[in-house]
Amino acid sequence: MSRSTDLVSRILDIVGTKADAGVYVRTGTSALTRFANSFIHQNVSDDVVHVHLTVALDGRVASGSTTSTTDDALNSLVDRLVTVAAMQPVDSEFPGFGGSVEAQEIDHFDEETSRADPNARAEIVKTFVGAGDGLLAAGMCGVDSYTDAYGNTAERFIDGRMTRVVLDGIHQTETSAGSGHSAGQSLGSIDATGAGRLASHRAILGINAFDTKPGEYEVVLAPEAMATIAQFLTGYGFSGKSYNEGMSFVTLNEQRFDPTVHLKDDVSDPRGLGIPFDAEGTPRKTIAVIDGGATPSLLHDRRTATKAGNVSTGHASVTGEAWDNRPSGRNLFFGEGTWSEEDLIAHVERGIYVSTFNYCRVLDPKTVVVTGLTRNGTFMIENGAITGAVTNLRFTQSFIDALGPGRVKGIGANGRFAAGEDESGTVHTPTFHLASWNFTGGAAG
């Protein structure tokens, strides 16, 4: 029995007959190595314990969390939530706690990685730094190992585990920086050499950046930029909560995107990095949120599914806080094309290559118009080749329109996990060549 499973049983025993209840527990370790000026300057490791409990008394519901697992702390959490629930109005949309489920045979876990020490992370950092042509490097390497469990008073019990390694770094010259990223289930899946070379290459190309005029440009968007697009579209459009509230852009099966665009949430993909069930203990289903440019399905938790006359797809937020408690995609995979990134660039007469977006903020959730900046590698493309770096640009762009019919000119075959604005390791995407992107000015405005 894992520590998480044991905690679930303890808490349900404490609840007893006081209320109906469901509890999600995560335990494990989260370790991080930070480096700057090409030297490691910090190693930290946390023992992770997170308990999230929901209780219901005749339709009156209360939820709360704790990181303390002493008997006193757990008894206090249960008593407090039972007391609070009794004072709540009846929640007419509460779907109740689901009954027993059959677990999926999905295990995104690597034993060696779960035991990784600081030396293992240091080797990854050393490789990244060494690939940098003598430039100064900075960034982090993190290793997470979690066991999650869910149980409720309706006899639903399920557990699972995961490991995740993330390398995120930059190489710097005196006037420029370039980024590189790699993520995977295991230490061995991390391409520290490739990430380091990419970061160094971008930094060197970024020397002597010049200002360019704002306007509409063709763009080649690297995986990090595409990861941000996937996260915003999923949070604001493909969530059952947004759809039920009339705030989503989705009309089911309507062609809103180019026919070449495919995006699915698929925890069963062997490359995945997630736990195979959600915060309500529902096994995650494989859901296509874009299939040939149309949206046939949405992401639901039990509450949004019940309201929509559907069933949960297993996408309840683990903490109940992500994207304003929207059902969320954690295993997003863009479909790949057949082009190399060099081929995508070669088909651009005049445009801009974007490595990463930064500080993105939604202006209109219904159309997913977003403003943000480019960062750590923005380059002018002329006559099919990168001809120099441009200073960071501000954009205001509908992410829906950017991927609209006829707007996708090419998709790369270079898919990998990329670091968007949200958590790393949730989006696997290639590079995209898009017909138009609206740059509104420099970084200052």
C-alpha positions in Angstrom: 0.0 0.0 0.0 1.4 3.4 -1.0 1.5 6.3 1.4 -1.1 8.1 -0.7 -3.5 5.1 -0.6 -2.9 4.8 3.2 -3.8 8.5 3.7 -6.9 8.2 1.7 -8.1 5.3 3.8 -7.2 7.1 7.1 -9.2 10.2 6.1 -12.2 8.2 5.0 -12.1 6.4 8.3 -12.1 9.7 10.1 -15.1 10.9 8.0 -17.0 7.7 8.8 -20.7 8.4 8.8 -20.4 12.1 9.4 -20.8 12.9 5.7 -20.3 11.7 2.1 -16.7 12.5 1.1 -14.1 12.2 -1.6 -10.4 12.7 -1.0 -7.5 13.2 -3.4 -3.9 12.7 -2.1 -0.6 13.4 -3.7 2.7 12.3 -2.1 6.2 12.1 -3.4 9.2 14.4 -3.9 10.0 17.4 -6.0 13.7 18.2 -6.5 15.2 21.2 -8.2 18.7 22.2 -9.3 19.2 25.9 -10.3 22.2 27.2 -12.2 23.4 30.7 -13.2 26.7 32.0 -14.8 27.2 28.3 -15.8 27.5 27.1 -12.2 25.0 25.3 -9.9 24.1 27.6 -7.1 21.1 25.8 -5.5 19.8 22.3 -4.8 16.5 21.8 -3.1 14.2 18.9 -2.5 10.7 18.9 -1.0 8.7 16.0 0.4 5.3 16.6 -1.2 2.1 15.9 0.6 -1.2 17.4 -0.5 -4.6 16.4 0.7 -7.7 17.7 -0.9 -11.0 16.7 0.7 -14.6 17.4 -0.3 -17.5 16.6 2.0 -21.3 16.7 1.3 -24.2 16.7 3.6 -27.6 16.4 1.8 -26.3 18.5 -1.1 -24.4 21.0 1.0 -20.8 20.9 0.0 -17.4 22.1 1.4 -13.9 21.5 0.2 -10.5 22.1 1.8 -6.8 21.1 1.7 -3.9 20.5 4.0 -0.3 19.5 3.8 -0.2 18.2 7.4 -0.9 14.5 7.9 -0.9 14.2 11.7 -4.0 12.7 13.3 -4.8 16.1 14.9 -4.5 17.9 11.5 -6.6 15.4 9.6 -9.3 15.3 12.3 -9.4 19.0 12.3 -9.8 19.2 8.5 -12.7 16.7 8.6 -14.5 18.4 11.5 -14.0 21.9 10.0 -15.4 20.9 6.6 -18.3 19.0 8.0 -19.2 22.1 10.1 -18.8 24.4 7.1 -20.8 22.1 4.8 -23.7 22.1 7.3 -23.9 25.9 7.0 -23.9 26.0 3.1 -26.9 26.4 0.9 -27.9 23.3 -1.1 -25.7 23.0 -4.2 -28.3 21.9 -6.8 -25.6 21.2 -9.4 -23.5 19.0 -7.2 -23.2 15.7 -9.1 -22.4 13.5 -6.1 -19.4 11.2 -5.8 -19.0 8.6 -8.5 -19.0 4.9 -7.7 -16.4 2.3 -8.4 -14.3 2.5 -11.6 -11.8 0.3 -13.4 -8.3 1.6 -13.4 -6.4 1.9 -16.7 -3.1 0.1 -17.2 -1.1 3.3 -17.6 2.1 3.9 -15.7 4.2 7.0 -16.7 6.8 6.1 -14.1 10.6 5.4 -14.2 12.1 3.8 -11.1 15.7 5.1 -11.6 14.3 8.7 -12.0 12.3 8.3 -8.9 15.5 7.7 -7.0 17.5 10.5 -8.7 19.9 12.4 -6.5 21.5 15.9 -7.0 24.4 14.3 -9.0 22.0 13.0 -11.6 20.5 16.5 -12.1 24.0 18.0 -12.1 25.0 15.8 -15.0 22.1 17.1 -17.0 23.1 20.7 -16.2 26.7 20.0 -17.0 25.7 18.7 -20.4 23.5 21.7 -21.2 26.3 24.1 -20.1 28.9 22.2 -22.1 26.8 22.5 -25.3 26.9 26.3 -25.1 30.1 27.2 -27.0 31.5 28.9 -23.9 28.4 31.1 -23.4 27.1 31.8 -19.9 24.2 29.5 -19.0 21.3 29.8 -16.5 18.2 27.8 -15.8 16.9 24.8 -13.9 16.6 21.0 -13.9 13.7 19.6 -11.9 12.7 16.0 -11.1 9.3 15.1 -9.7 8.1 11.7 -8.5 4.5 11.4 -7.4 2.0 8.8 -6.2 -1.6 9.9 -6.3 -4.6 8.2 -4.9 -8.4 9.0 -4.7 -11.1 7.4 -2.7 -14.7 8.2 -1.7 -17.5 7.0 0.4 -19.2 5.6 -2.8 -16.6 2.9 -3.0 -14.4 4.5 -5.6 -10.7 3.8 -5.1 -7.9 4.4 -7.6 -4.2 5.2 -7.5 -1.4 5.9 -9.9 2.1 7.3 -10.2 4.3 9.4 -12.4 7.8 10.7 -12.8 8.8 13.9 -14.7 12.1 15.5 -15.6 12.2 19.1 -16.9 15.3 21.0 -18.2 14.7 24.7 -18.9 17.6 27.0 -19.6 19.2 29.8 -21.6 22.6 30.7 -23.0 23.6 34.3 -23.0 25.9 36.7 -24.7 26.4 40.3 -23.5 23.4 41.5 -25.5 21.3 38.4 -26.2 19.8 35.2 -24.9 18.5 32.0 -26.4 16.3 29.4 -24.8 16.3 25.6 -24.8 14.0 23.1 -23.2 13.5 19.3 -22.8 11.1 17.3 -20.7 10.2 13.6 -20.3 9.4 10.7 -18.0 13.0 9.8 -17.3 16.5 11.1 -16.9 17.4 9.3 -20.1 14.7 11.1 -22.1 16.2 14.5 -21.6 18.1 15.9 -24.6 20.4 18.2 -22.7 22.9 18.4 -25.6 20.2 19.4 -28.1 18.6 21.9 -25.7 22.0 23.5 -25.0 23.0 23.7 -28.6 19.6 25.2 -29.5 19.9 27.8 -26.7 23.4 28.7 -27.7 22.5 28.9 -31.4 19.7 31.3 -30.7 21.8 33.4 -28.4 24.5 33.8 -31.0 22.0 34.6 -33.7 20.5 37.2 -31.4 23.5 39.4 -31.3 23.0 42.9 -32.9 19.2 42.6 -32.9 17.4 45.4 -34.7 13.9 47.0 -34.4 11.3 46.1 -37.0 8.1 47.8 -37.9 4.9 46.4 -36.3 2.3 44.8 -38.5 1.0 41.5 -39.9 3.8 38.9 -40.6 4.0 35.3 -41.5 5.4 33.5 -38.6 7.2 30.3 -37.8 6.3 29.4 -34.2 8.6 27.1 -32.3 7.2 24.5 -29.9 7.3 26.8 -26.8 5.1 29.4 -28.6 2.7 26.6 -29.8 2.5 25.2 -26.2 1.1 28.5 -25.0 -1.5 28.6 -27.8 -2.6 25.0 -26.8 -2.9 26.0 -23.1 -5.0 29.1 -23.8 -7.3 27.4 -26.3 -7.8 24.5 -23.9 -8.4 26.6 -20.8 -10.8 29.1 -22.4 -12.4 27.1 -25.2 -12.3 23.3 -24.8 -13.4 23.4 -21.1 -16.9 22.1 -20.4 -17.3 24.9 -17.8 -16.6 27.6 -20.4 -19.0 25.9 -22.8 -21.8 25.5 -20.3 -21.5 29.2 -19.4 -21.6 30.4 -23.0 -18.1 31.7 -22.8 -16.4 29.2 -25.1 -15.8 29.9 -28.8 -16.7 26.3 -29.6 -19.7 25.2 -31.6 -19.4 21.4 -31.7 -18.3 20.0 -35.0 -18.0 23.5 -36.6 -14.8 24.1 -38.7 -13.0 26.8 -36.7 -9.5 25.7 -37.4 -7.5 24.6 -40.5 -8.2 21.0 -41.6 -4.5 20.1 -40.9 -4.8 20.9 -37.2 -5.3 18.1 -34.7 -5.1 18.4 -30.9 -5.9 15.7 -28.4 -5.7 15.1 -24.7 -4.3 11.6 -24.4 -2.9 10.2 -21.1 -2.5 6.8 -22.8 0.2 8.1 -25.1 3.4 6.3 -24.0 5.3 9.6 -24.1 2.8 11.1 -21.6 3.8 12.6 -18.2 0.5 12.5 -16.3 -1.5 10.5 -13.7 -4.2 8.5 -15.6 -7.2 9.8 -13.5 -8.4 13.1 -12.4 -9.2 14.8 -9.0 -12.5 13.0 -8.8 -11.0 9.6 -9.4 -12.3 9.4 -13.0 -10.0 7.6 -15.5 -8.9 10.1 -18.1 -10.4 9.5 -21.6 -8.6 10.3 -24.8 -10.4 13.3 -26.1 -9.9 15.0 -29.5 -10.5 18.7 -29.0 -9.5 19.6 -32.6 -9.9 16.9 -35.2 -9.3 18.0 -38.8 -10.1 21.6 -37.7 -13.4 20.9 -35.9 -14.1 20.3 -32.2 -16.0 17.1 -31.7 -15.6 16.8 -27.9 -15.0 18.9 -24.8 -13.2 18.3 -21.5 -15.5 17.6 -18.6 -15.5 16.9 -14.9 -18.5 15.4 -13.2 -20.2 18.8 -12.5 -19.8 20.2 -16.1 -20.7 16.8 -17.6 -23.9 16.5 -15.6 -25.0 20.0 -16.6 -24.3 19.2 -20.2 -26.1 15.9 -20.1 -22.9 14.1 -20.7 -20.4 12.0 -18.7 -17.1 13.0 -17.2 -14.1 12.7 -19.5 -11.7 12.6 -16.4 -10.5 16.2 -16.5 -11.3 17.6 -13.1 -8.6 19.9 -11.8 -6.4 18.3 -9.2 -6.5 21.3 -6.9 -9.8 22.8 -8.0 -7.9 26.0 -8.8 -6.5 25.7 -12.3 -8.0 28.0 -14.9 -10.6 29.2 -12.4 -11.6 25.5 -11.7 -12.1 24.6 -15.3 -11.7 21.0 -16.5 -8.2 21.1 -17.9 -6.0 19.2 -20.4 -2.8 17.8 -18.9 -1.7 15.6 -21.8 -2.1 17.7 -24.9 -0.6 16.5 -28.2 -0.7 18.5 -31.4 -0.6 16.3 -34.5 2.7 16.5 -36.4 3.3 17.2 -40.1 6.1 16.1 -42.4 8.3 19.2 -42.5 11.6 19.9 -40.8 11.8 23.3 -39.2 14.4 24.4 -41.8 11.9 23.5 -44.5 9.2 25.6 -42.8 11.5 28.5 -42.7 12.5 28.0 -46.3 8.9 28.5 -47.4 8.6 32.0 -45.9 9.4 35.0 -48.2 9.3 37.5 -45.4 8.3 36.8 -41.8 9.3 36.3 -38.2 10.5 33.2 -36.3 9.4 33.2 -32.6 11.1 30.9 -30.1 9.0 31.7 -27.0 6.0 33.8 -25.9 6.2 35.6 -22.5 3.7 37.3 -20.2 0.6 36.4 -22.2 -2.7 37.8 -21.0 -6.1 37.1 -22.5 -8.1 40.2 -23.6 -11.2 38.5 -24.8 -11.9 34.9 -23.5 -14.6 34.3 -26.1 -12.3 34.9 -29.1 -9.1 34.0 -27.2 -7.5 37.4 -28.2 -4.2 37.4 -26.3 -1.6 40.0 -25.9 2.0 39.1 -25.0 5.7 39.4 -25.9 8.3 37.4 -27.7 11.4 36.3 -25.8 14.8 34.6 -26.0 15.0 34.4 -29.8 13.0 36.4 -32.3 14.4 36.4 -35.8 13.6 38.0 -39.2 13.1 35.5 -42.1 13.7 36.8 -45.6 13.7 34.7 -48.8 13.5 31.5 -46.9 16.4 32.1 -44.5 16.9 33.7 -41.1 18.8 36.9 -41.8 19.1 38.4 -38.3 17.6 39.0 -34.9 14.9 41.5 -34.1 14.2 43.0 -30.8 11.3 41.5 -28.7 7.9 42.3 -30.1 4.5 42.8 -28.5 1.5 41.1 -30.2 -2.3 41.1 -30.0 -3.7 38.1 -31.7 -6.7 35.8 -31.7 -5.2 32.3 -31.2 -8.3 30.9 -32.9 -7.9 33.1 -36.0 -4.1 32.3 -36.1 -5.0 28.6 -36.7 -8.1 29.3 -38.8 -8.9 27.7 -42.1 -6.3 28.5 -44.7 -4.0 30.0 -42.1 -1.8 27.0 -41.4 0.9 26.8 -44.1 2.9 24.0 -42.7 3.4 21.8 -39.6 6.8 20.3 -38.5 7.8 16.8 -37.7 9.8 17.9 -34.7 7.3 17.4 -31.9 8.5 17.5 -28.3 7.3 18.6 -24.9 7.5 22.4 -24.7 7.3 25.0 -21.9 4.3 27.2 -22.4 2.9 29.8 -20.0 1.4 27.0 -17.9 3.0 24.0 -16.3 5.8 22.2 -18.3 5.2 18.7 -19.6 1.6 19.2 -20.5 1.9 20.0 -24.2 3.7 18.0 -26.9 3.9 20.0 -30.1 5.9 20.6 -33.3 6.8 23.9 -35.0 4.0 25.6 -37.0 4.2 28.0 -40.0 1.2 30.4 -39.9 0.1 32.8 -42.6 -0.3 35.8 -40.3 0.4 37.2 -36.8 -0.4 40.7 -35.6 2.6 42.4 -34.0 1.6 45.7 -32.5 5.0 47.2 -31.4 8.2 46.7 -29.4 8.5 45.4 -25.9 7.8 48.8 -24.5 4.3 48.9 -26.1 
